């Protein structure tokens, strides 16, 4: 059970059981309402097949905390996505040309 105030959770973040199309309609309705509320971040849990619900401000603070760990993450001068995409595309093309991959790859 979660701590509540007037039916609204006062927990900073919590985990819910996984809801699917086979879940009862009331649970699916609640999940849809939560998903449309930008005050909450809803993500799949790392383990156990559950859904994790975070207050948006706490989720963002945790992301900033983790990304500011300079022993794990390095700040980049620019977004390398375009260069990485070109490298991957050229590598796949090379493998196709050399016969290591089928032309449908």
Secondary structure, 3 states (H helix, E strand, C coil): CCCEECCEECCCEEEECCCCCCCCHHHHHHHHHHHCCCCEEEEECCCCCCEEEEEHHHHHHHHHHHHCCCCCCCCCCCCCHHHHHHHHHHHHHHHHHHCCCCCCC
